[in-house]
Structure formats: C-alpha cells, structure tokens
Amino acid sequence: MKRAIRIGAGEALVLTANRLLDGLIVWRAADGTWQRSIAHAAVLSPEDYESVLETATKSAERRCRRGL
C-alpha cells in the first residue's frame, strides 16, 4: 500500500486498493469493509489516515496468513 506524500491544507484522503482476485479498485469504508464504489469510502483527515492505513495493512497481513 502506498502512503500519502504531500497533503495540502483542508484536503482529505480516501484509502484505495486493488482486489487481488480480479484487480478491481476498492475503497475502504468507515466500518472497515472494502467497497466497490467511492461513494462509500470513508473520508479521512491526514491525521487519521496513517492509523487507518496501518489497521488495513495489519488486517490484510492476517488474512494472508490464514489463506483468506
């Protein structure tokens, strides 16, 4: 997963990924699920972005270890 490099004042972020099964782009929702529509994406402040990215990364790593 890529990290944000430069965020301007007043800007917000959404967390995106590609689904490995089919390559579709997905967006992280506020409830932690991955959605196929950006309309469902959680809008994150730069302060919250790093922790949400870290949580998503750890979750993906756990799922890979379990073979899901």
BALUMBA-231204 format. One record per residue: residue number from 1; x, y, z of N, C-alpha, C, CB in turn. Coordinates in nm, 2 decimals. Glycine has a CB too. Example, Ala and Ser with C-alpha at 12.3 -4.5 7.8 and 13.67 -1.06 7.14 Angstrom:
// residues 2
+-----+--------+--------+--------+--------+--------+--------+--------+--------+--------+--------+--------+--------+
! num !    nc1 !    nc2 !    nc3 !   cac1 !   cac2 !   cac3 !    cc1 !    cc2 !    cc3 !   cbc1 !   cbc2 !   cbc3 !
+-----+--------+--------+--------+--------+--------+--------+--------+--------+--------+--------+--------+--------+
!   1 !   1.32 !  -0.57 !   0.78 !   1.23 !  -0.45 !   0.78 !   1.32 !  -0.33 !   0.78 !   1.13 !  -0.45 !   0.90 !
!   2 !   1.28 !  -0.22 !   0.71 !   1.37 !  -0.11 !   0.71 !   1.29 !   0.00 !   0.79 !   1.41 !  -0.06 !   0.57 !
+-----+--------+--------+--------+--------+--------+--------+--------+--------+--------+--------+--------+--------+
This chain:
// residues 68
+-----+--------+--------+--------+--------+--------+--------+--------+--------+--------+--------+--------+--------+
! num !    nc1 !    nc2 !    nc3 !   cac1 !   cac2 !   cac3 !    cc1 !    cc2 !    cc3 !   cbc1 !   cbc2 !   cbc3 !
+-----+--------+--------+--------+--------+--------+--------+--------+--------+--------+--------+--------+--------+
!   1 !   0.08 !  -0.12 !   0.00 !   0.00 !   0.00 !   0.00 !   0.09 !   0.12 !   0.00 !  -0.09 !   0.00 !   0.12 !
!   2 !   0.05 !   0.22 !  -0.08 !   0.12 !   0.35 !  -0.08 !   0.08 !   0.44 !   0.03 !   0.10 !   0.41 !  -0.22 !
!   3 !   0.17 !   0.52 !   0.07 !   0.14 !   0.63 !   0.17 !   0.13 !   0.76 !   0.10 !   0.25 !   0.63 !   0.28 !
!   4 !   0.05 !   0.85 !   0.16 !   0.04 !   0.99 !   0.11 !   0.17 !   1.06 !   0.12 !  -0.07 !   1.07 !   0.18 !
!   5 !   0.21 !   1.13 !   0.02 !   0.34 !   1.20 !   0.02 !   0.32 !   1.35 !   0.07 !   0.40 !   1.20 !  -0.12 !
!   6 !   0.22 !   1.42 !   0.01 !   0.20 !   1.56 !   0.04 !   0.05 !   1.59 !   0.05 !   0.28 !   1.65 !  -0.06 !
!   7 !   0.01 !   1.64 !   0.16 !  -0.13 !   1.68 !   0.17 !  -0.14 !   1.83 !   0.20 !  -0.20 !   1.60 !   0.29 !
!   8 !  -0.22 !   1.90 !   0.12 !  -0.24 !   2.04 !   0.14 !  -0.34 !   2.07 !   0.25 !  -0.28 !   2.10 !   0.01 !
!   9 !  -0.34 !   2.19 !   0.30 !  -0.43 !   2.24 !   0.40 !  -0.58 !   2.22 !   0.35 !  -0.41 !   2.38 !   0.44 !
!  10 !  -0.66 !   2.16 !   0.43 !  -0.80 !   2.14 !   0.40 !  -0.83 !   2.02 !   0.31 !  -0.85 !   2.26 !   0.34 !
!  11 !  -0.73 !   1.95 !   0.27 !  -0.75 !   1.83 !   0.19 !  -0.78 !   1.71 !   0.27 !  -0.63 !   1.80 !   0.10 !
!  12 !  -0.85 !   1.61 !   0.21 !  -0.89 !   1.49 !   0.28 !  -0.84 !   1.37 !   0.19 !  -1.04 !   1.48 !   0.31 !
!  13 !  -0.84 !   1.25 !   0.25 !  -0.80 !   1.13 !   0.18 !  -0.90 !   1.02 !   0.18 !  -0.66 !   1.09 !   0.23 !
!  14 !  -0.89 !   0.93 !   0.09 !  -0.96 !   0.80 !   0.09 !  -0.86 !   0.69 !   0.07 !  -1.08 !   0.80 !  -0.01 !
!  15 !  -0.88 !   0.58 !   0.13 !  -0.79 !   0.47 !   0.12 !  -0.84 !   0.37 !   0.01 !  -0.78 !   0.39 !   0.25 !
!  16 !  -0.76 !   0.35 !  -0.09 !  -0.79 !   0.26 !  -0.20 !  -0.70 !   0.14 !  -0.21 !  -0.79 !   0.34 !  -0.34 !
!  17 !  -0.74 !   0.04 !  -0.28 !  -0.66 !  -0.08 !  -0.30 !  -0.72 !  -0.15 !  -0.43 !  -0.67 !  -0.18 !  -0.18 !
!  18 !  -0.64 !  -0.25 !  -0.47 !  -0.69 !  -0.34 !  -0.58 !  -0.72 !  -0.47 !  -0.52 !  -0.59 !  -0.35 !  -0.69 !
!  19 !  -0.84 !  -0.52 !  -0.55 !  -0.88 !  -0.66 !  -0.51 !  -0.80 !  -0.76 !  -0.58 !  -1.03 !  -0.68 !  -0.53 !
!  20 !  -0.73 !  -0.85 !  -0.51 !  -0.64 !  -0.94 !  -0.58 !  -0.70 !  -1.04 !  -0.66 !  -0.56 !  -1.01 !  -0.47 !
!  21 !  -0.83 !  -1.08 !  -0.64 !  -0.89 !  -1.18 !  -0.72 !  -0.92 !  -1.14 !  -0.86 !  -1.02 !  -1.22 !  -0.65 !
!  22 !  -0.96 !  -1.01 !  -0.87 !  -1.00 !  -0.96 !  -1.01 !  -0.94 !  -0.83 !  -1.05 !  -1.15 !  -0.95 !  -1.01 !
!  23 !  -0.86 !  -0.77 !  -0.96 !  -0.79 !  -0.64 !  -0.99 !  -0.88 !  -0.52 !  -0.98 !  -0.74 !  -0.65 !  -1.12 !
!  24 !  -1.01 !  -0.53 !  -0.94 !  -1.09 !  -0.42 !  -0.93 !  -1.05 !  -0.32 !  -0.82 !  -1.24 !  -0.46 !  -0.90 !
!  25 !  -1.07 !  -0.19 !  -0.84 !  -1.04 !  -0.09 !  -0.74 !  -1.14 !  -0.10 !  -0.63 !  -1.02 !   0.05 !  -0.80 !
!  26 !  -1.10 !  -0.09 !  -0.50 !  -1.20 !  -0.09 !  -0.39 !  -1.15 !   0.02 !  -0.30 !  -1.20 !  -0.23 !  -0.31 !
!  27 !  -1.25 !   0.07 !  -0.22 !  -1.23 !   0.18 !  -0.13 !  -1.27 !   0.14 !   0.01 !  -1.31 !   0.31 !  -0.17 !
!  28 !  -1.19 !   0.18 !   0.11 !  -1.21 !   0.15 !   0.25 !  -1.33 !   0.23 !   0.31 !  -1.09 !   0.16 !   0.33 !
!  29 !  -1.43 !   0.17 !   0.36 !  -1.54 !   0.23 !   0.42 !  -1.52 !   0.26 !   0.57 !  -1.67 !   0.15 !   0.40 !
!  30 !  -1.60 !   0.34 !   0.63 !  -1.58 !   0.38 !   0.77 !  -1.59 !   0.25 !   0.86 !  -1.68 !   0.48 !   0.81 !
!  31 !  -1.67 !   0.15 !   0.82 !  -1.68 !   0.03 !   0.90 !  -1.57 !  -0.07 !   0.88 !  -1.81 !  -0.04 !   0.87 !
!  32 !  -1.47 !  -0.03 !   0.80 !  -1.35 !  -0.12 !   0.78 !  -1.37 !  -0.22 !   0.66 !  -1.32 !  -0.20 !   0.90 !
!  33 !  -1.48 !  -0.22 !   0.60 !  -1.50 !  -0.31 !   0.48 !  -1.45 !  -0.24 !   0.36 !  -1.65 !  -0.34 !   0.46 !
!  34 !  -1.43 !  -0.32 !   0.25 !  -1.38 !  -0.26 !   0.12 !  -1.50 !  -0.26 !   0.03 !  -1.27 !  -0.35 !   0.06 !
!  35 !  -1.53 !  -0.15 !  -0.03 !  -1.64 !  -0.13 !  -0.11 !  -1.60 !  -0.10 !  -0.26 !  -1.73 !  -0.01 !  -0.06 !
!  36 !  -1.69 !  -0.13 !  -0.35 !  -1.66 !  -0.11 !  -0.50 !  -1.70 !   0.02 !  -0.55 !  -1.74 !  -0.22 !  -0.58 !
!  37 !  -1.76 !   0.11 !  -0.46 !  -1.80 !   0.24 !  -0.50 !  -1.73 !   0.34 !  -0.41 !  -1.95 !   0.26 !  -0.50 !
!  38 !  -1.67 !   0.44 !  -0.47 !  -1.60 !   0.55 !  -0.40 !  -1.70 !   0.63 !  -0.31 !  -1.53 !   0.65 !  -0.49 !
!  39 !  -1.83 !   0.62 !  -0.35 !  -1.93 !   0.69 !  -0.27 !  -1.94 !   0.64 !  -0.13 !  -2.07 !   0.67 !  -0.34 !
!  40 !  -1.89 !   0.51 !  -0.11 !  -1.90 !   0.45 !   0.03 !  -1.77 !   0.47 !   0.10 !  -1.93 !   0.31 !   0.01 !
!  41 !  -1.67 !   0.53 !   0.04 !  -1.54 !   0.55 !   0.10 !  -1.54 !   0.64 !   0.22 !  -1.44 !   0.60 !   0.00 !
!  42 !  -1.47 !   0.61 !   0.33 !  -1.45 !   0.69 !   0.44 !  -1.36 !   0.81 !   0.40 !  -1.40 !   0.62 !   0.57 !
!  43 !  -1.40 !   0.93 !   0.43 !  -1.31 !   1.04 !   0.40 !  -1.23 !   1.07 !   0.53 !  -1.40 !   1.17 !   0.37 !
!  44 !  -1.10 !   1.06 !   0.51 !  -1.01 !   1.07 !   0.62 !  -0.93 !   1.20 !   0.63 !  -0.91 !   0.95 !   0.61 !
!  45 !  -0.91 !   1.24 !   0.75 !  -0.82 !   1.36 !   0.76 !  -0.67 !   1.31 !   0.76 !  -0.84 !   1.43 !   0.90 !
!  46 !  -0.58 !   1.39 !   0.72 !  -0.44 !   1.35 !   0.72 !  -0.39 !   1.29 !   0.86 !  -0.35 !   1.47 !   0.69 !
!  47 !  -0.45 !   1.34 !   0.97 !  -0.41 !   1.29 !   1.10 !  -0.46 !   1.14 !   1.12 !  -0.47 !   1.38 !   1.21 !
!  48 !  -0.58 !   1.11 !   1.06 !  -0.64 !   0.97 !   1.08 !  -0.59 !   0.88 !   0.97 !  -0.79 !   0.98 !   1.07 !
!  49 !  -0.54 !   0.92 !   0.86 !  -0.50 !   0.84 !   0.75 !  -0.40 !   0.73 !   0.79 !  -0.45 !   0.92 !   0.64 !
!  50 !  -0.29 !   0.77 !   0.85 !  -0.19 !   0.68 !   0.89 !  -0.24 !   0.56 !   0.97 !  -0.07 !   0.75 !   0.96 !
!  51 !  -0.32 !   0.59 !   1.07 !  -0.37 !   0.48 !   1.16 !  -0.46 !   0.39 !   1.09 !  -0.43 !   0.54 !   1.28 !
!  52 !  -0.55 !   0.44 !   1.00 !  -0.64 !   0.36 !   0.92 !  -0.56 !   0.27 !   0.82 !  -0.74 !   0.45 !   0.84 !
!  53 !  -0.46 !   0.33 !   0.76 !  -0.37 !   0.25 !   0.67 !  -0.30 !   0.14 !   0.74 !  -0.27 !   0.35 !   0.60 !
!  54 !  -0.25 !   0.17 !   0.86 !  -0.18 !   0.07 !   0.94 !  -0.28 !  -0.05 !   0.98 !  -0.12 !   0.13 !   1.07 !
!  55 !  -0.40 !  -0.01 !   1.02 !  -0.50 !  -0.11 !   1.06 !  -0.54 !  -0.20 !   0.94 !  -0.63 !  -0.04 !   1.11 !
!  56 !  -0.56 !  -0.14 !   0.82 !  -0.59 !  -0.21 !   0.70 !  -0.47 !  -0.30 !   0.66 !  -0.62 !  -0.11 !   0.58 !
!  57 !  -0.35 !  -0.26 !   0.67 !  -0.24 !  -0.34 !   0.64 !  -0.23 !  -0.46 !   0.73 !  -0.11 !  -0.25 !   0.64 !
!  58 !  -0.24 !  -0.44 !   0.86 !  -0.23 !  -0.55 !   0.95 !  -0.35 !  -0.65 !   0.93 !  -0.24 !  -0.50 !   1.09 !
!  59 !  -0.46 !  -0.60 !   0.89 !  -0.58 !  -0.69 !   0.86 !  -0.55 !  -0.77 !   0.74 !  -0.71 !  -0.61 !   0.84 !
!  60 !  -0.49 !  -0.71 !   0.64 !  -0.46 !  -0.78 !   0.51 !  -0.35 !  -0.89 !   0.54 !  -0.41 !  -0.69 !   0.40 !
!  61 !  -0.25 !  -0.85 !   0.62 !  -0.15 !  -0.95 !   0.65 !  -0.20 !  -1.07 !   0.73 !  -0.04 !  -0.88 !   0.74 !
!  62 !  -0.29 !  -1.05 !   0.82 !  -0.36 !  -1.16 !   0.90 !  -0.44 !  -1.25 !   0.80 !  -0.45 !  -1.10 !   1.01 !
!  63 !  -0.51 !  -1.19 !   0.71 !  -0.59 !  -1.26 !   0.62 !  -0.50 !  -1.35 !   0.53 !  -0.68 !  -1.17 !   0.54 !
!  64 !  -0.39 !  -1.29 !   0.49 !  -0.30 !  -1.37 !   0.40 !  -0.24 !  -1.49 !   0.48 !  -0.18 !  -1.28 !   0.35 !
!  65 !  -0.20 !  -1.47 !   0.60 !  -0.15 !  -1.58 !   0.68 !  -0.25 !  -1.69 !   0.70 !  -0.10 !  -1.53 !   0.82 !
!  66 !  -0.38 !  -1.65 !   0.71 !  -0.49 !  -1.75 !   0.72 !  -0.53 !  -1.81 !   0.59 !  -0.61 !  -1.69 !   0.80 !
!  67 !  -0.48 !  -1.76 !   0.48 !  -0.52 !  -1.81 !   0.35 !  -0.65 !  -1.76 !   0.30 !  -0.52 !  -1.95 !   0.35 !
!  68 !  -0.70 !  -1.65 !   0.35 !  -0.83 !  -1.60 !   0.30 !  -0.81 !  -1.49 !   0.19 !  -0.91 !  -1.53 !   0.42 !
+-----+--------+--------+--------+--------+--------+--------+--------+--------+--------+--------+--------+--------+
